[in-house]
Amino acid sequence: MNGKLKPEEISIEVKLGLLKICNNVMNNIVTPNELIKDLEKLVSQISLSV
């Protein structure tokens, strides 16, 4: 798996999930454990959509 996903290949749900994670990190309202869980959930969504 060496290729990159094109922006149009990434679902809206994944993009929104990533934005939510970034917003939480920027506002310091997420613990490291919550961040890991959110990222794992996002990775599984990406894996399912590819």
A tleap script that builds the chain and sets N, CA, C and O, in Angstrom:
source leaprc.protein.ff14SB
mol = sequence {
  NMET ASN GLY LYS LEU LYS PRO GLU GLU ILE
  SER ILE GLU VAL LYS LEU GLY LEU LEU LYS
  ILE CYS ASN ASN VAL MET ASN ASN ILE VAL
  THR PRO ASN GLU LEU ILE LYS ASP LEU GLU
  LYS LEU VAL SER GLN ILE SER LEU SER CVAL
}
set mol.1.N position { 0.852 -1.193 0.000 }
set mol.1.CA position { 0.000 0.000 0.000 }
set mol.1.C position { 0.884 1.238 0.000 }
set mol.1.O position { 1.155 1.823 1.049 }
set mol.2.N position { 1.325 1.625 -1.173 }
set mol.2.CA position { 2.280 2.701 -1.294 }
set mol.2.C position { 1.651 3.977 -1.854 }
set mol.2.O position { 2.252 5.048 -1.768 }
set mol.3.N position { 0.449 3.876 -2.427 }
set mol.3.CA position { -0.171 5.024 -3.052 }
set mol.3.C position { -0.884 5.920 -2.065 }
set mol.3.O position { -1.211 5.522 -0.947 }
set mol.4.N position { -1.114 7.143 -2.514 }
set mol.4.CA position { -1.852 8.096 -1.686 }
set mol.4.C position { -3.288 8.183 -2.191 }
set mol.4.O position { -3.557 8.045 -3.384 }
set mol.5.N position { -4.203 8.416 -1.253 }
set mol.5.CA position { -5.591 8.642 -1.645 }
set mol.5.C position { -5.735 10.048 -2.199 }
set mol.5.O position { -5.146 10.996 -1.680 }
set mol.6.N position { -6.512 10.172 -3.242 }
set mol.6.CA position { -6.812 11.492 -3.775 }
set mol.6.C position { -7.919 12.105 -2.913 }
set mol.6.O position { -8.727 11.373 -2.341 }
set mol.7.N position { -7.966 13.432 -2.811 }
set mol.7.CA position { -8.990 14.064 -1.975 }
set mol.7.C position { -10.412 13.626 -2.309 }
set mol.7.O position { -11.244 13.486 -1.413 }
set mol.8.N position { -10.693 13.411 -3.584 }
set mol.8.CA position { -12.053 13.014 -3.966 }
set mol.8.C position { -12.352 11.562 -3.597 }
set mol.8.O position { -13.508 11.143 -3.651 }
set mol.9.N position { -11.338 10.795 -3.225 }
set mol.9.CA position { -11.542 9.409 -2.830 }
set mol.9.C position { -11.820 9.252 -1.338 }
set mol.9.O position { -12.155 8.161 -0.876 }
set mol.10.N position { -11.681 10.329 -0.594 }
set mol.10.CA position { -11.900 10.278 0.849 }
set mol.10.C position { -13.334 10.723 1.134 }
set mol.10.O position { -13.772 11.783 0.686 }
set mol.11.N position { -14.045 9.906 1.878 }
set mol.11.CA position { -15.460 10.203 2.127 }
set mol.11.C position { -15.632 11.428 3.028 }
set mol.11.O position { -14.731 11.799 3.780 }
set mol.12.N position { -16.790 12.033 2.932 }
set mol.12.CA position { -17.122 13.198 3.756 }
set mol.12.C position { -17.048 12.840 5.235 }
set mol.12.O position { -16.585 13.647 6.041 }
set mol.13.N position { -17.498 11.640 5.605 }
set mol.13.CA position { -17.481 11.233 7.007 }
set mol.13.C position { -16.064 11.204 7.554 }
set mol.13.O position { -15.824 11.623 8.687 }
set mol.14.N position { -15.127 10.712 6.758 }
set mol.14.CA position { -13.724 10.650 7.182 }
set mol.14.C position { -13.160 12.063 7.312 }
set mol.14.O position { -12.454 12.365 8.274 }
set mol.15.N position { -13.471 12.925 6.347 }
set mol.15.CA position { -12.992 14.309 6.414 }
set mol.15.C position { -13.539 15.010 7.649 }
set mol.15.O position { -12.804 15.721 8.335 }
set mol.16.N position { -14.821 14.816 7.938 }
set mol.16.CA position { -15.408 15.438 9.119 }
set mol.16.C position { -14.795 14.882 10.399 }
set mol.16.O position { -14.569 15.626 11.353 }
set mol.17.N position { -14.529 13.594 10.425 }
set mol.17.CA position { -13.888 12.988 11.589 }
set mol.17.C position { -12.508 13.576 11.825 }
set mol.17.O position { -12.130 13.853 12.963 }
set mol.18.N position { -11.762 13.766 10.754 }
set mol.18.CA position { -10.425 14.349 10.871 }
set mol.18.C position { -10.497 15.801 11.339 }
set mol.18.O position { -9.691 16.226 12.167 }
set mol.19.N position { -11.444 16.551 10.823 }
set mol.19.CA position { -11.627 17.931 11.264 }
set mol.19.C position { -11.976 18.002 12.749 }
set mol.19.O position { -11.480 18.869 13.469 }
set mol.20.N position { -12.829 17.088 13.200 }
set mol.20.CA position { -13.215 17.053 14.614 }
set mol.20.C position { -11.995 16.777 15.495 }
set mol.20.O position { -11.796 17.430 16.520 }
set mol.21.N position { -11.181 15.798 15.082 }
set mol.21.CA position { -9.977 15.464 15.838 }
set mol.21.C position { -9.034 16.670 15.876 }
set mol.21.O position { -8.507 17.006 16.936 }
set mol.22.N position { -8.820 17.316 14.740 }
set mol.22.CA position { -7.932 18.483 14.689 }
set mol.22.C position { -8.450 19.609 15.575 }
set mol.22.O position { -7.675 20.251 16.285 }
set mol.23.N position { -9.742 19.847 15.536 }
set mol.23.CA position { -10.352 20.894 16.355 }
set mol.23.C position { -10.167 20.591 17.842 }
set mol.23.O position { -9.829 21.483 18.620 }
set mol.24.N position { -10.383 19.350 18.235 }
set mol.24.CA position { -10.217 18.969 19.632 }
set mol.24.C position { -8.771 19.147 20.089 }
set mol.24.O position { -8.521 19.596 21.208 }
set mol.25.N position { -7.828 18.796 19.230 }
set mol.25.CA position { -6.408 18.936 19.579 }
set mol.25.C position { -6.038 20.416 19.679 }
set mol.25.O position { -5.362 20.826 20.622 }
set mol.26.N position { -6.475 21.203 18.722 }
set mol.26.CA position { -6.149 22.635 18.736 }
set mol.26.C position { -6.716 23.333 19.970 }
set mol.26.O position { -6.105 24.266 20.491 }
set mol.27.N position { -7.876 22.889 20.436 }
set mol.27.CA position { -8.516 23.497 21.599 }
set mol.27.C position { -8.144 22.813 22.908 }
set mol.27.O position { -8.661 23.163 23.969 }
set mol.28.N position { -7.240 21.831 22.828 }
set mol.28.CA position { -6.774 21.109 24.014 }
set mol.28.C position { -7.918 20.524 24.842 }
set mol.28.O position { -7.892 20.585 26.071 }
set mol.29.N position { -8.916 19.959 24.173 }
set mol.29.CA position { -10.046 19.379 24.901 }
set mol.29.C position { -10.100 17.867 24.747 }
set mol.29.O position { -11.162 17.255 24.862 }
set mol.30.N position { -8.950 17.278 24.487 }
set mol.30.CA position { -8.909 15.831 24.304 }
set mol.30.C position { -7.701 15.269 25.063 }
set mol.30.O position { -6.610 15.840 25.033 }
set mol.31.N position { -7.917 14.150 25.734 }
set mol.31.CA position { -6.810 13.485 26.420 }
set mol.31.C position { -6.058 12.614 25.418 }
set mol.31.O position { -6.603 12.273 24.369 }
set mol.32.N position { -4.827 12.253 25.724 }
set mol.32.CA position { -4.088 11.379 24.803 }
set mol.32.C position { -4.823 10.065 24.517 }
set mol.32.O position { -4.817 9.594 23.380 }
set mol.33.N position { -5.453 9.469 25.531 }
set mol.33.CA position { -6.182 8.215 25.310 }
set mol.33.C position { -7.371 8.418 24.378 }
set mol.33.O position { -7.626 7.588 23.506 }
set mol.34.N position { -8.105 9.525 24.562 }
set mol.34.CA position { -9.231 9.813 23.669 }
set mol.34.C position { -8.741 10.061 22.250 }
set mol.34.O position { -9.380 9.640 21.286 }
set mol.35.N position { -7.609 10.744 22.123 }
set mol.35.CA position { -7.042 11.015 20.807 }
set mol.35.C position { -6.684 9.715 20.093 }
set mol.35.O position { -6.961 9.557 18.904 }
set mol.36.N position { -6.074 8.793 20.818 }
set mol.36.CA position { -5.712 7.499 20.227 }
set mol.36.C position { -6.958 6.755 19.772 }
set mol.36.O position { -6.979 6.196 18.676 }
set mol.37.N position { -7.999 6.740 20.601 }
set mol.37.CA position { -9.242 6.050 20.233 }
set mol.37.C position { -9.875 6.686 19.003 }
set mol.37.O position { -10.331 5.985 18.100 }
set mol.38.N position { -9.901 8.025 18.969 }
set mol.38.CA position { -10.476 8.720 17.810 }
set mol.38.C position { -9.686 8.425 16.540 }
set mol.38.O position { -10.269 8.215 15.476 }
set mol.39.N position { -8.358 8.409 16.652 }
set mol.39.CA position { -7.530 8.124 15.483 }
set mol.39.C position { -7.695 6.680 15.018 }
set mol.39.O position { -7.722 6.413 13.817 }
set mol.40.N position { -7.806 5.753 15.960 }
set mol.40.CA position { -8.030 4.356 15.586 }
set mol.40.C position { -9.361 4.200 14.863 }
set mol.40.O position { -9.459 3.457 13.886 }
set mol.41.N position { -10.377 4.894 15.339 }
set mol.41.CA position { -11.692 4.841 14.701 }
set mol.41.C position { -11.619 5.412 13.283 }
set mol.41.O position { -12.212 4.867 12.352 }
set mol.42.N position { -10.888 6.510 13.135 }
set mol.42.CA position { -10.742 7.134 11.823 }
set mol.42.C position { -9.983 6.222 10.862 }
set mol.42.O position { -10.355 6.107 9.694 }
set mol.43.N position { -8.929 5.579 11.342 }
set mol.43.CA position { -8.157 4.658 10.500 }
set mol.43.C position { -9.017 3.496 10.055 }
set mol.43.O position { -8.924 3.060 8.908 }
set mol.44.N position { -9.858 2.985 10.949 }
set mol.44.CA position { -10.726 1.874 10.548 }
set mol.44.C position { -11.750 2.331 9.513 }
set mol.44.O position { -12.084 1.569 8.606 }
set mol.45.N position { -12.251 3.548 9.629 }
set mol.45.CA position { -13.179 4.084 8.616 }
set mol.45.C position { -12.473 4.186 7.263 }
set mol.45.O position { -13.045 3.843 6.228 }
set mol.46.N position { -11.230 4.659 7.283 }
set mol.46.CA position { -10.473 4.782 6.031 }
set mol.46.C position { -10.231 3.410 5.430 }
set mol.46.O position { -10.373 3.221 4.222 }
set mol.47.N position { -9.866 2.452 6.271 }
set mol.47.CA position { -9.615 1.092 5.789 }
set mol.47.C position { -10.852 0.490 5.145 }
set mol.47.O position { -10.753 -0.194 4.126 }
set mol.48.N position { -12.017 0.738 5.732 }
set mol.48.CA position { -13.256 0.211 5.193 }
set mol.48.C position { -13.649 0.883 3.887 }
set mol.48.O position { -14.286 0.268 3.032 }
set mol.49.N position { -13.264 2.161 3.733 }
set mol.49.CA position { -13.685 2.880 2.531 }
set mol.49.C position { -12.740 2.671 1.353 }
set mol.49.O position { -13.063 3.060 0.230 }
set mol.50.N position { -11.587 2.069 1.589 }
set mol.50.CA position { -10.608 1.875 0.489 }
set mol.50.C position { -10.837 0.547 -0.172 }
set mol.50.O position { -10.126 0.194 -1.113 }
savepdb mol mol.pdb
quit
